[in-house]
Amino acid sequence: MASRFSSASKGFSSLFHTPRARIWWAVAALAVLFVLSAGYAAPQQGNWVLDNIAWPWKKFPDTPYRLGLDLKGGTRLVYEADVSKVPGNEQSSALDGVRDVIERRVNAFGVAEPLIQTAKVGDHWRVIVELAGIQDINQAIKLIGETPLLEFKEQNPNPATELTEQQKKEIEQKNAEAKKRADEILKEALKPGADFTTVFEAKNEGIGVVTAKGDLGLVKEDNPQLGDLVKAIKSSPQKPPYIFPRVVETADAYNVVRVESVNNKVKEVRASHLLVCFEGKQRCESKSTRAEADKKIEELKSKATKDNFADLAKENSTDPTAKTNGGDLDFFGVGAMTKPFEDAAFEASVGSIVGPVETDFGFHLIYKTGERLVTSKTPEYHLYRITTRKTLKEDILGPQDDFQYTGLGGKQLEKAAVEFDPNTGEPTVSIQFDDEGGKLFSELTKRNIGKPIAIFLDGSPISVPRVQSQIDGGRAVITGSFTVPEAKLLAQRLNAGALPVPINLLNQQIVGASLGAESIAKSLKAGIYGVIAIILFMILLYRLPGVLASGALLLYTAVLLSVFKIAGITLTFAGIAGVLLSIGMAVDANILIFERMKEELRWGKPLTEALREGFGRAWTSIRDSNASSLITCVILYTFSSSNIKGFAITLALGIIVSLFSAITVTRTLLKWILPWVQRHHWMFARVNKPINQ
């Protein structure tokens, strides 16, 4: 029994600890890495494979690549900063503060990977803002173009509290009076011959948005602000127009409601469509560019008639369901389709073919085949109202903010700077106020000893230091466990709200994504052709090692694209150029290794030793050449403009991944296959007669 146990243990151990077993496990790990990377880089294709093998578990997430302004389109704004009131040696720091403020505002706007740069052109400073994917230029201008607001706030002496019993009774009494006024308004409105508009103008207390004559428009029960009105009146047996016979109470008011009409019929339309998608659109597997799709949809429109529309859709639509239903979408109502498609379908006349209409899925031709009115489960009520204001908790307790403004702000702050504590060496931030600010600050610190004073920039706190003693003279030091970068950032933000650096819009531009889509398509083709050319070159020149290096190159490409997604790298046109260049560089290390191997084989060494020596002797050359390339990338990123930065980042990542590809992947594959080809030197390229013979 002991003998068998020992034998089994040894056999089990050999699955993991022998050199050959480790190589097998390494190859299996590389295969898994390739599958995961390829699926993550191209999820549509990866999920198609999983669907065809009936994979029951999670699929690859359809995470999009982050594209820059030149590829995705968006808004580009150029501002001139007025630094006339800032000393020359502080202008650069002041602009850094402005850039930081804009970044904070843009991040709140929800823009992914915004690009904000400052540059000096002659004697003028420029601030360049690029917001990829943002087409609402007016909203972007409003967001960015405001002067930073710096405020010093103290704790609110009336923080959020609970109502006392006396206060609750006070609210009840006031609301009872308001309800009584509302009842009187209702009686007046119900009088024969009374004009609702006249009563509104005399009695309305203006709750919420005051519309003309109290007109609320069409309201449904699911309306978050006005749905309670509908819930109260929907059971009324009266037919419009009428005034609801009871006062309706909502969260903030008592309402006298006039029901002008009830619409429980909604319009539905029936339409067929022919879709031509192109690269960049949702769920599109076509490689067509926008220009090619536009040309095709126009050609199809010139051919389309009522009689042949279904056949054209079956033959040409990129909507996969069109092959069976001819593009028929059946009846649909408002909200069922994307808005551009829906608007075109509802506005068209029955029997007409309209388009092309562009949506997130591509270009559509729409053939409207019918329309109808159906009974809605959520009818729309056209309502008017007169409001009587209720007394709320906030009216008694006042503002519930934790901090309140003190009158001390950026206009009184002269300067903030990073200093170092002479005793501990820790970084601190010093602030200096003008005479007015010094007096305000002295009073502020006097009444807040032991309490915090919050510093707000654009409504958000950037520091909440605690007062240790009254501070006179207008100068103070903010201490804390700052790192040097944290202290610099705080000083920069304080100066952004203190220094008078208004920015004026010089140029605004909306960048379309059509050129970007075409650039992506061309770059993708170039990348595919380049990889194919490299694979052919490697196989023809190095035979079996070339085949394995080509496999490593495919793994390299999948891993690199996945890294771009995981790290959130923004791809620009220059960045794509870096990717394409790195693909060519990816095989450079393999060429050095394989040439060394050929040299060792010419000396008559066996394949195993030639492999070991080839990798060992080529490593120093590979290391030095890639290190010099990485140093160049660092220099380009540090001292260049945004487009070159994108090139440097993608090239650097490509170099790092290529080192893994050549040194680890190719060598592992060669070691794995070596036992089967020991005697077949011809598979390792043509080797001349050994030198030692």
C-alpha positions as CSV (number, residue, x, y, z in Angstrom):
1,M,0.0,0.0,0.0
2,A,2.8,2.4,0.9
3,S,4.5,1.6,-2.4
4,R,1.4,2.4,-4.4
5,F,0.8,5.5,-2.4
6,S,4.3,6.8,-3.1
7,S,4.0,6.0,-6.8
8,A,0.7,7.8,-7.1
9,S,2.0,10.8,-5.3
10,K,5.0,10.9,-7.5
11,G,2.8,10.7,-10.6
12,F,0.5,13.4,-9.3
13,S,3.5,15.6,-8.6
14,S,4.9,15.2,-12.1
15,L,1.8,16.9,-13.4
16,F,3.1,20.2,-11.9
17,H,6.7,20.1,-11.0
18,T,8.6,18.6,-13.9
19,P,10.1,21.0,-16.5
20,R,7.9,19.6,-19.3
21,A,4.8,19.9,-17.2
22,R,5.6,23.5,-16.4
23,I,5.9,24.3,-20.1
24,W,2.5,22.6,-20.8
25,W,0.9,24.7,-18.0
26,A,2.5,27.9,-19.4
27,V,1.1,27.1,-22.9
28,A,-2.3,26.5,-21.4
29,A,-2.1,29.9,-19.5
30,L,-1.1,31.7,-22.7
31,A,-4.1,30.1,-24.6
32,V,-6.4,31.3,-21.8
33,L,-4.9,34.7,-21.9
34,F,-5.4,34.9,-25.7
35,V,-9.0,33.9,-25.5
36,L,-9.8,36.4,-22.7
37,S,-7.9,39.2,-24.4
38,A,-9.3,38.6,-27.8
39,G,-12.8,38.4,-26.5
40,Y,-12.4,41.5,-24.4
41,A,-10.8,43.4,-27.3
42,A,-13.5,42.3,-29.8
43,P,-16.6,41.4,-27.7
44,Q,-19.0,41.2,-30.6
45,Q,-17.0,38.5,-32.3
46,G,-16.2,36.8,-29.0
47,N,-19.8,36.7,-27.9
48,W,-20.8,35.4,-31.4
49,V,-18.5,32.4,-30.8
50,L,-19.8,31.8,-27.3
51,D,-23.4,31.9,-28.6
52,N,-22.6,29.3,-31.2
53,I,-21.1,26.9,-28.6
54,A,-24.1,27.5,-26.3
55,W,-21.9,29.1,-23.5
56,P,-24.2,29.3,-20.5
57,W,-22.3,31.8,-18.3
58,K,-21.3,35.4,-18.5
59,K,-20.3,36.9,-21.9
60,F,-17.6,39.4,-22.7
61,P,-18.7,43.0,-21.7
62,D,-19.2,45.3,-24.6
63,T,-16.9,48.0,-23.3
64,P,-16.2,50.7,-26.0
65,Y,-12.8,52.1,-26.7
66,R,-12.2,55.7,-25.6
67,L,-11.8,57.8,-28.7
68,G,-10.3,61.3,-28.8
69,L,-11.9,64.4,-30.4
70,D,-10.3,63.7,-33.8
71,L,-11.9,60.3,-34.0
72,K,-15.2,60.6,-32.0
73,G,-16.1,64.2,-32.7
74,G,-17.1,66.8,-30.1
75,T,-16.5,70.4,-29.1
76,R,-13.2,72.3,-29.2
77,L,-13.1,75.7,-27.3
78,V,-10.2,78.1,-27.3
79,Y,-10.0,80.8,-24.6
80,E,-7.7,83.7,-24.0
81,A,-6.7,84.2,-20.4
82,D,-6.5,87.8,-19.1
83,V,-3.4,87.8,-16.9
84,S,-2.9,91.6,-17.0
85,K,-3.3,91.7,-13.2
86,V,-1.0,88.8,-12.4
87,P,2.7,89.2,-12.0
88,G,4.8,87.7,-14.8
89,N,6.5,85.1,-12.6
90,E,3.1,83.9,-11.3
91,Q,1.2,83.6,-14.6
92,S,2.1,80.0,-15.4
93,S,0.9,78.9,-11.9
94,A,-2.2,81.0,-12.3
95,L,-3.0,79.2,-15.5
96,D,-2.5,75.9,-13.9
97,G,-5.1,76.8,-11.4
98,V,-7.5,77.8,-14.1
99,R,-6.9,74.5,-15.9
100,D,-7.6,72.6,-12.6
101,V,-10.9,74.5,-12.1
102,I,-12.0,73.7,-15.7
103,E,-11.1,70.0,-15.2
104,R,-13.2,69.9,-12.1
105,R,-16.2,71.5,-13.9
106,V,-15.8,69.3,-16.9
107,N,-15.6,66.1,-14.7
108,A,-18.8,67.2,-13.1
109,F,-20.3,67.6,-16.6
110,G,-19.6,63.8,-17.1
111,V,-17.2,64.1,-20.0
112,A,-14.8,61.1,-20.4
113,E,-11.2,61.9,-20.8
114,P,-11.4,65.7,-21.4
115,L,-8.3,67.4,-22.7
116,I,-7.5,70.8,-21.2
117,Q,-4.2,72.5,-22.2
118,T,-2.6,75.9,-21.5
119,A,-0.1,77.4,-23.9
120,K,1.6,80.8,-24.3
121,V,1.4,82.3,-27.8
122,G,3.6,85.4,-27.9
123,D,2.5,87.6,-25.0
124,H,-0.9,85.9,-24.7
125,W,-2.0,82.8,-22.8
126,R,-4.4,80.3,-24.3
127,V,-6.6,77.7,-22.7
128,I,-7.7,74.9,-25.1
129,V,-10.5,72.6,-24.1
130,E,-11.5,69.5,-26.1
131,L,-14.6,67.6,-25.0
132,A,-14.9,64.4,-27.1
133,G,-18.5,63.3,-27.7
134,I,-20.1,66.6,-26.5
135,Q,-22.0,68.3,-29.3
136,D,-24.0,70.8,-27.1
137,I,-21.5,73.7,-27.5
138,N,-23.7,76.2,-25.6
139,Q,-23.8,74.0,-22.5
140,A,-20.1,73.5,-22.6
141,I,-19.4,77.2,-23.0
142,K,-21.7,78.0,-20.0
143,L,-20.1,75.4,-17.9
144,I,-16.5,76.4,-18.6
145,G,-16.6,80.1,-19.1
146,E,-17.5,81.2,-15.5
147,T,-14.9,82.8,-13.2
148,P,-13.9,80.4,-10.3
149,L,-15.8,81.2,-7.1
150,L,-13.8,80.9,-3.9
151,E,-15.7,81.1,-0.6
152,F,-14.7,80.8,3.1
153,K,-17.6,79.4,5.1
154,E,-18.3,78.7,8.8
155,Q,-20.5,76.2,10.4
156,N,-24.2,77.0,10.2
157,P,-25.5,77.9,13.6
158,N,-28.8,76.5,12.6
159,P,-28.0,73.1,11.3
160,A,-30.6,70.5,10.4
161,T,-32.8,70.0,13.4
162,E,-36.1,68.4,14.3
163,L,-39.2,70.5,14.7
164,T,-40.3,71.2,18.3
165,E,-43.9,70.5,19.2
166,Q,-44.6,74.2,19.2
167,Q,-43.1,74.6,15.7
168,K,-45.2,71.6,14.5
169,K,-48.3,73.3,15.8
170,E,-47.3,76.5,14.1
171,I,-47.0,74.7,10.8
172,E,-50.4,73.0,11.3
173,Q,-52.0,76.3,12.0
174,K,-50.6,78.1,9.0
175,N,-51.4,75.2,6.7
176,A,-55.0,75.2,8.0
177,E,-55.2,78.9,7.1
178,A,-53.8,78.1,3.7
179,K,-56.3,75.3,3.2
180,K,-59.1,77.7,4.2
181,R,-57.9,80.2,1.5
182,A,-57.8,77.4,-1.1
183,D,-61.4,76.4,-0.2
184,E,-62.5,80.1,-0.7
185,I,-60.6,80.2,-4.1
186,L,-62.4,77.0,-5.1
187,K,-65.8,78.5,-4.2
188,E,-65.0,81.6,-6.2
189,A,-63.8,79.6,-9.2
190,L,-67.0,77.4,-9.2
191,K,-69.4,80.4,-9.2
192,P,-71.5,80.5,-12.4
193,G,-69.8,82.7,-15.0
194,A,-66.5,82.9,-13.1
195,D,-63.4,83.1,-15.2
196,F,-60.6,80.7,-14.1
197,T,-57.9,82.9,-15.6
198,T,-59.1,86.0,-13.6
199,V,-59.1,84.0,-10.4
200,F,-55.7,82.7,-11.1
201,E,-54.2,86.1,-11.7
202,A,-55.7,87.4,-8.4
203,K,-55.1,84.4,-6.1
204,N,-52.2,82.2,-7.3
205,E,-49.2,82.1,-4.9
206,G,-46.7,80.8,-7.5
207,I,-45.6,77.3,-6.4
208,G,-43.1,75.7,-8.7
209,V,-43.0,77.0,-12.3
210,V,-45.6,79.6,-12.8
211,T,-47.0,79.0,-16.3
212,A,-49.3,81.4,-18.3
213,K,-52.8,81.3,-16.8
214,G,-51.8,78.3,-14.7
215,D,-51.6,76.0,-17.7
216,L,-49.7,72.8,-16.8
217,G,-50.1,71.2,-20.3
218,L,-50.5,67.5,-20.7
219,V,-49.9,65.6,-17.5
220,K,-49.7,61.8,-16.8
221,E,-50.0,59.9,-13.6
222,D,-46.3,59.0,-13.7
223,N,-45.2,62.7,-13.8
224,P,-42.8,63.1,-10.7
225,Q,-43.9,66.6,-9.9
226,L,-47.6,66.7,-10.9
227,G,-48.7,63.1,-10.8
228,D,-50.5,63.6,-7.5
229,L,-52.9,65.9,-9.2
230,V,-53.8,63.2,-11.7
231,K,-54.2,60.6,-9.0
232,A,-56.7,62.8,-7.2
233,I,-58.9,63.6,-10.3
234,K,-58.7,60.5,-12.4
235,S,-61.7,58.9,-10.7
236,S,-64.0,61.9,-11.3
237,P,-67.1,61.0,-13.3
238,Q,-67.3,64.5,-14.8
239,K,-66.5,65.2,-18.4
240,P,-64.0,68.0,-19.4
241,P,-63.9,70.9,-19.2
242,Y,-64.6,71.2,-15.5
243,I,-63.2,72.4,-12.2
244,F,-62.5,69.6,-9.8
245,P,-64.9,70.0,-6.9
246,R,-62.3,69.5,-4.1
247,V,-59.0,71.1,-3.2
248,V,-56.1,68.8,-4.1
249,E,-53.3,68.7,-1.6
250,T,-49.7,68.1,-2.8
251,A,-46.4,68.2,-1.0
252,D,-46.0,71.9,-1.1
253,A,-49.4,73.4,-1.9
254,Y,-53.2,73.2,-1.9
255,N,-54.4,73.2,-5.5
256,V,-57.6,74.3,-7.3
257,V,-57.6,72.2,-10.5
258,R,-59.3,72.8,-13.8
259,V,-59.4,69.8,-16.1
260,E,-59.5,71.1,-19.7
261,S,-59.4,67.7,-21.5
262,V,-58.6,64.0,-21.1
263,N,-56.9,62.1,-23.9
264,N,-57.0,58.4,-23.4
265,K,-56.3,57.6,-27.0
266,V,-52.7,57.5,-28.2
267,K,-51.4,57.3,-31.7
268,E,-49.4,54.3,-32.9
269,V,-47.8,54.0,-36.3
270,R,-46.7,51.0,-38.4
271,A,-43.6,51.2,-40.4
272,S,-41.0,49.1,-42.2
273,H,-37.3,50.2,-42.3
274,L,-34.2,49.5,-44.3
275,L,-31.0,49.9,-42.2
276,V,-27.5,50.6,-43.6
277,C,-25.1,50.7,-40.7
278,F,-21.4,51.7,-40.7
279,E,-18.4,51.5,-38.4
280,G,-18.9,53.2,-35.1
281,K,-22.6,52.6,-34.8
282,Q,-24.2,50.3,-32.3
283,R,-24.4,46.6,-33.0
284,C,-22.9,47.1,-36.4
285,E,-20.6,44.4,-37.8
286,S,-20.1,46.1,-41.2
287,K,-16.7,47.6,-42.1
288,S,-18.3,50.3,-44.3
289,T,-17.4,53.9,-43.7
290,R,-20.0,56.6,-43.1
291,A,-19.4,57.9,-46.6
292,E,-19.9,54.5,-48.1
293,A,-23.1,53.9,-46.1
294,D,-24.4,57.3,-47.1
295,K,-23.9,56.6,-50.8
296,K,-25.5,53.2,-50.5
297,I,-28.6,54.4,-48.7
298,E,-29.1,57.2,-51.3
299,E,-28.9,54.6,-54.1
300,L,-31.5,52.4,-52.3
301,K,-33.8,55.4,-51.8
302,S,-33.8,56.1,-55.5
303,K,-34.9,52.5,-56.1
304,A,-37.4,52.1,-53.3
305,T,-41.1,51.9,-53.9
306,K,-44.1,50.6,-51.9
307,D,-44.0,47.4,-53.9
308,N,-40.3,46.5,-53.7
309,F,-39.5,47.9,-50.2
310,A,-39.7,44.6,-48.4
311,D,-37.5,42.9,-51.0
312,L,-34.9,45.7,-50.9
313,A,-34.8,45.4,-47.1
314,K,-34.3,41.6,-47.2
315,E,-31.4,41.9,-49.6
316,N,-29.7,45.1,-48.3
317,S,-30.7,45.9,-44.7
318,T,-28.0,45.3,-42.0
319,D,-30.8,44.6,-39.5
320,P,-30.6,40.8,-39.3
321,T,-34.4,40.5,-38.7
322,A,-35.1,42.1,-42.1
323,K,-34.2,38.8,-43.9
324,T,-37.4,37.2,-42.5
325,N,-39.8,40.1,-42.0
326,G,-38.7,42.5,-44.8
327,G,-38.0,45.2,-42.2
328,D,-41.6,45.3,-40.8
329,L,-41.6,46.8,-37.3
330,D,-45.4,46.4,-36.7
331,F,-47.2,49.1,-34.7
332,F,-45.3,51.1,-32.1
333,G,-46.0,54.1,-30.0
334,V,-44.1,57.1,-28.6
335,G,-40.9,56.0,-26.8
336,A,-40.5,52.7,-28.5
337,M,-37.9,53.8,-31.0
338,T,-35.0,56.2,-31.0
339,K,-36.2,59.8,-31.2
340,P,-35.0,60.7,-34.7
341,F,-36.6,57.5,-36.1
342,E,-39.8,58.1,-34.1
343,D,-40.1,61.7,-35.2
344,A,-39.7,60.9,-38.8
345,A,-42.2,57.9,-38.7
346,F,-44.9,59.9,-36.8
347,E,-44.6,63.0,-39.1
348,A,-44.7,61.0,-42.3
349,S,-47.9,60.4,-44.2
350,V,-49.2,56.8,-44.6
351,G,-47.8,55.2,-47.7
352,S,-44.7,57.5,-47.9
353,I,-41.1,56.5,-47.9
354,V,-38.9,59.0,-45.9
355,G,-35.2,59.2,-45.1
356,P,-32.4,58.6,-44.8
357,V,-32.7,59.2,-41.1
358,E,-29.6,58.8,-39.0
359,T,-29.8,57.1,-35.5
360,D,-27.3,55.4,-33.2
361,F,-27.7,52.3,-35.4
362,G,-27.0,53.9,-38.9
363,F,-29.0,55.3,-41.8
364,H,-32.7,54.2,-42.1
365,L,-35.2,54.4,-44.9
366,I,-38.7,54.4,-43.4
367,Y,-41.8,53.2,-45.2
368,K,-44.9,54.2,-43.2
369,T,-47.6,51.6,-43.7
370,G,-50.3,52.6,-41.3
371,E,-51.4,54.5,-38.1
372,R,-54.1,54.1,-35.5
373,L,-55.4,55.4,-32.2
374,V,-55.5,52.9,-29.3
375,T,-56.8,53.2,-25.7
376,S,-53.9,54.1,-23.4
377,K,-53.6,52.7,-19.9
378,T,-52.1,56.1,-18.8
379,P,-54.3,58.8,-20.2
380,E,-53.0,62.4,-20.5
381,Y,-54.8,65.2,-18.7
382,H,-54.7,68.8,-19.8
383,L,-54.7,70.7,-16.5
384,Y,-54.7,74.2,-15.1
385,R,-54.2,75.0,-11.4
386,I,-54.3,77.8,-8.8
387,T,-52.0,77.2,-5.9
388,T,-52.0,78.2,-2.3
389,R,-48.6,77.8,-0.7
390,K,-48.1,75.4,2.3
391,T,-45.7,76.2,5.2
392,L,-42.9,73.6,5.2
393,K,-40.3,72.5,7.7
394,E,-37.6,74.5,5.8
395,D,-39.7,77.7,6.3
396,I,-39.4,77.4,10.0
397,L,-35.9,76.0,10.4
398,G,-34.3,78.0,7.7
399,P,-31.5,76.8,5.4
400,Q,-30.2,73.4,6.3
401,D,-26.6,73.7,4.9
402,D,-23.9,72.6,7.3
403,F,-21.8,75.7,6.3
404,Q,-22.8,79.3,5.5
405,Y,-21.0,82.0,3.6
406,T,-19.1,84.5,5.7
407,G,-18.4,87.3,3.2
408,L,-14.8,86.3,2.9
409,G,-13.8,85.0,-0.6
410,G,-11.4,85.0,-3.5
411,K,-11.5,88.8,-4.0
412,Q,-9.9,89.3,-0.6
413,L,-7.3,86.5,-1.0
414,E,-4.0,87.9,-2.4
415,K,-2.0,84.8,-2.7
416,A,-1.5,81.2,-1.6
417,A,1.9,79.4,-1.6
418,V,3.5,76.1,-0.5
419,E,5.9,76.5,2.4
420,F,7.7,74.0,4.7
421,D,7.5,73.8,8.4
422,P,11.0,74.7,9.7
423,N,10.7,72.2,12.6
424,T,9.2,69.2,10.9
425,G,9.9,69.8,7.3
426,E,6.3,69.0,6.4
427,P,4.7,71.0,3.5
428,T,2.1,73.6,4.5
429,V,0.0,76.1,2.6
430,S,0.2,79.8,3.5
431,I,-2.5,82.3,2.6
432,Q,-2.3,86.0,2.5
433,F,-5.4,88.4,2.6
434,D,-5.6,92.1,1.7
435,D,-6.6,94.6,4.4
436,E,-10.3,94.0,4.1
437,G,-9.8,90.2,4.1
438,G,-7.4,90.3,7.0
439,K,-10.1,92.0,9.2
440,L,-12.8,89.6,8.1
441,F,-10.5,86.6,8.7
442,S,-9.6,87.9,12.2
443,E,-13.2,88.1,13.2
444,L,-14.0,84.8,11.5
445,T,-11.2,83.0,13.4
446,K,-12.0,84.7,16.7
447,R,-15.6,83.3,16.7
448,N,-14.6,79.9,15.4
449,I,-11.7,78.8,17.7
450,G,-11.7,75.0,17.9
451,K,-14.2,74.9,15.0
452,P,-13.6,74.2,11.3
453,I,-13.7,76.8,8.5
454,A,-14.5,75.3,5.1
455,I,-12.9,76.6,1.9
456,F,-15.2,76.1,-1.1
457,L,-14.3,76.4,-4.8
458,D,-17.2,76.4,-7.2
459,G,-19.5,75.1,-4.5
460,S,-17.3,72.1,-3.5
461,P,-15.1,72.0,-0.4
462,I,-11.4,71.8,-1.1
463,S,-10.2,72.1,2.5
464,V,-11.8,72.2,5.9
465,P,-9.1,73.3,8.4
466,R,-9.8,73.7,12.1
467,V,-9.0,77.1,13.8
468,Q,-6.5,76.9,16.6
469,S,-6.5,80.5,17.6
470,Q,-7.5,84.0,16.5
471,I,-5.4,85.1,13.5
472,D,-4.6,88.7,13.0
473,G,-2.5,90.4,10.3
474,G,-4.2,88.7,7.3
475,R,-1.8,85.8,7.1
476,A,-2.4,82.2,8.0
477,V,-1.0,78.7,7.5
478,I,-3.0,75.6,6.6
479,T,-1.3,72.6,8.1
480,G,-2.1,68.9,7.8
481,S,-0.7,65.6,6.7
482,F,0.0,67.0,3.2
483,T,2.2,65.4,0.6
484,V,4.1,68.0,-1.5
485,P,1.7,67.3,-4.5
486,E,-1.3,67.7,-2.3
487,A,-0.1,71.0,-0.9
488,K,0.7,72.3,-4.4
489,L,-2.7,71.4,-5.6
490,L,-4.5,73.1,-2.7
491,A,-2.4,76.3,-3.2
492,Q,-3.1,76.1,-6.9
493,R,-6.9,75.9,-6.3
494,L,-6.8,78.7,-3.8
495,N,-5.0,80.9,-6.3
496,A,-7.4,79.9,-9.0
497,G,-10.2,81.5,-7.0
498,A,-8.1,84.4,-5.8
499,L,-6.1,85.7,-8.9
500,P,-8.1,87.7,-11.4
501,V,-7.7,85.5,-14.4
502,P,-11.0,85.7,-16.4
503,I,-11.0,83.8,-19.7
504,N,-12.6,85.0,-22.9
505,L,-13.8,82.7,-25.7
506,L,-11.8,83.2,-28.9
507,N,-12.9,80.3,-31.0
508,Q,-15.5,77.5,-30.8
509,Q,-15.7,74.5,-33.1
510,I,-17.9,71.4,-33.3
511,V,-15.8,68.5,-34.7
512,G,-17.8,65.9,-36.7
513,A,-17.0,62.3,-36.2
514,S,-17.3,61.3,-39.9
515,L,-13.6,61.9,-40.6
516,G,-12.8,60.0,-37.4
517,A,-14.9,57.0,-38.5
518,E,-13.2,57.0,-41.9
519,S,-9.8,57.3,-40.2
520,I,-10.5,54.4,-37.9
521,A,-11.6,52.2,-40.8
522,K,-8.5,53.0,-42.8
523,S,-6.3,52.5,-39.8
524,L,-7.9,49.1,-39.1
525,K,-7.3,48.1,-42.7
526,A,-3.7,49.3,-42.4
527,G,-3.2,47.3,-39.2
528,I,-4.7,44.1,-40.7
529,Y,-2.6,44.4,-43.8
530,G,0.5,45.2,-41.7
531,V,0.0,42.1,-39.5
532,I,-0.5,39.9,-42.5
533,A,2.6,41.2,-44.2
534,I,4.7,40.7,-41.0
535,I,3.3,37.2,-40.6
536,L,4.2,36.2,-44.2
537,F,7.6,37.7,-43.8
538,M,8.4,35.9,-40.6
539,I,7.1,32.5,-41.9
540,L,9.0,32.8,-45.2
541,L,12.2,33.8,-43.6
542,Y,12.2,31.8,-40.3
543,R,9.7,29.0,-41.0
544,L,8.6,27.3,-37.8
545,P,9.9,30.0,-35.4
546,G,8.2,32.5,-37.7
547,V,4.9,30.6,-37.3
548,L,5.3,30.7,-33.5
549,A,6.3,34.4,-33.6
550,S,3.2,35.1,-35.6
551,G,1.0,33.4,-33.0
552,A,2.8,35.5,-30.4
553,L,2.1,38.6,-32.5
554,L,-1.6,37.8,-32.5
555,L,-1.5,37.4,-28.7
556,Y,0.4,40.7,-28.5
557,T,-2.3,42.5,-30.5
558,A,-5.2,41.1,-28.4
559,V,-3.4,41.9,-25.1
560,L,-2.5,45.5,-26.2
561,L,-6.1,46.3,-27.3
562,S,-7.4,44.9,-24.0
563,V,-4.9,47.0,-22.1
564,F,-6.2,50.1,-23.9
565,K,-9.7,49.3,-22.7
566,I,-8.8,48.4,-19.1
567,A,-6.5,51.4,-18.6
568,G,-9.0,53.7,-20.2
569,I,-6.5,55.0,-22.7
570,T,-8.0,57.6,-25.1
571,L,-7.1,56.7,-28.6
572,T,-6.4,59.6,-31.0
573,F,-5.3,59.4,-34.7
574,A,-1.7,59.9,-33.5
575,G,-2.2,57.2,-30.9
576,I,-3.3,54.7,-33.5
577,A,-0.2,55.6,-35.5
578,G,1.8,54.5,-32.3
579,V,-0.1,51.3,-32.2
580,L,0.7,50.5,-35.9
581,L,4.3,51.3,-35.3
582,S,4.5,49.1,-32.3
583,I,3.1,46.2,-34.2
584,G,6.2,46.4,-36.5
585,M,8.5,46.8,-33.6
586,A,6.9,43.8,-31.9
587,V,8.7,41.3,-34.1
588,D,12.1,43.2,-34.0
589,A,13.1,41.2,-30.8
590,N,12.1,38.0,-32.5
591,I,14.3,38.7,-35.5
592,L,17.3,39.3,-33.2
593,I,16.6,36.1,-31.3
594,F,16.1,34.0,-34.4
595,E,19.3,35.3,-36.1
596,R,21.2,34.4,-33.0
597,M,19.7,30.9,-33.0
598,K,20.7,30.5,-36.7
599,E,24.2,31.5,-35.8
600,E,24.4,29.0,-33.0
601,L,23.0,26.2,-35.3
602,R,25.7,27.1,-37.8
603,W,28.3,26.3,-35.1
604,G,26.8,22.9,-34.9
605,K,25.0,23.3,-31.5
606,P,21.8,21.3,-30.8
607,L,18.5,23.0,-31.0
608,T,18.0,23.1,-27.2
609,E,21.3,24.9,-26.7
610,A,20.9,27.1,-29.7
611,L,17.5,28.2,-28.3
612,R,19.0,29.0,-24.9
613,E,22.0,30.9,-26.4
614,G,19.8,32.7,-28.9
615,F,17.6,34.2,-26.3
616,G,20.4,34.8,-23.8
617,R,22.7,36.6,-26.2
618,A,20.0,38.6,-27.9
619,W,18.6,39.9,-24.6
620,T,21.1,42.7,-24.0
621,S,20.5,44.1,-27.5
622,I,16.7,43.8,-27.0
623,R,16.8,45.4,-23.6
624,D,19.0,48.4,-24.7
625,S,17.0,49.1,-27.9
626,N,13.6,49.0,-26.1
627,A,14.9,51.0,-23.2
628,S,16.1,53.8,-25.5
629,S,12.7,53.7,-27.2
630,L,10.9,54.0,-23.9
631,I,13.1,56.9,-22.9
632,T,12.1,58.6,-26.1
633,C,8.4,58.0,-25.3
634,V,8.9,59.5,-21.9
635,I,10.5,62.6,-23.4
636,L,7.8,63.0,-26.0
637,Y,5.1,62.6,-23.4
638,T,6.7,65.1,-21.0
639,F,7.6,67.9,-23.4
640,S,5.1,67.6,-26.3
641,S,1.5,68.5,-27.2
642,S,-1.6,66.4,-26.7
643,N,-1.5,64.5,-30.0
644,I,2.1,63.5,-29.5
645,K,1.4,62.5,-26.0
646,G,-1.2,60.0,-27.3
647,F,1.4,58.7,-29.7
648,A,4.0,58.3,-26.9
649,I,1.6,56.5,-24.6
650,T,0.4,53.9,-27.1
651,L,3.9,53.3,-28.4
652,A,5.3,52.8,-24.9
653,L,2.5,50.4,-24.0
654,G,3.2,48.6,-27.3
655,I,6.9,48.3,-26.5
656,I,6.2,46.9,-23.0
657,V,3.7,44.3,-24.3
658,S,6.0,43.4,-27.2
659,L,8.8,42.5,-24.7
660,F,6.4,40.1,-23.0
661,S,5.4,38.7,-26.4
662,A,9.0,38.1,-27.6
663,I,10.8,37.0,-24.5
664,T,8.0,35.0,-22.8
665,V,5.5,33.9,-25.3
666,T,7.7,33.0,-28.3
667,R,10.3,31.2,-26.0
668,T,7.6,29.3,-24.3
669,L,6.1,28.1,-27.6
670,L,9.5,27.1,-28.9
671,K,10.3,25.1,-25.8
672,W,6.9,23.4,-26.0
673,I,7.3,22.3,-29.6
674,L,11.0,21.5,-29.5
675,P,10.7,17.8,-28.5
676,W,8.8,17.1,-31.7
677,V,11.2,18.8,-34.1
678,Q,14.6,18.1,-32.5
679,R,15.9,16.4,-35.7
680,H,14.3,18.7,-38.2
681,H,16.7,21.7,-38.5
682,W,15.1,22.6,-41.8
683,M,12.0,23.8,-39.8
684,F,14.2,26.5,-38.3
685,A,15.1,28.2,-41.6
686,R,17.8,27.3,-44.0
687,V,21.1,26.9,-42.1
688,N,24.4,26.8,-44.0
689,K,27.0,24.1,-43.4
690,P,28.1,24.3,-39.8
691,I,31.2,26.5,-39.3
692,N,33.1,23.8,-37.3
693,Q,32.9,21.4,-40.3
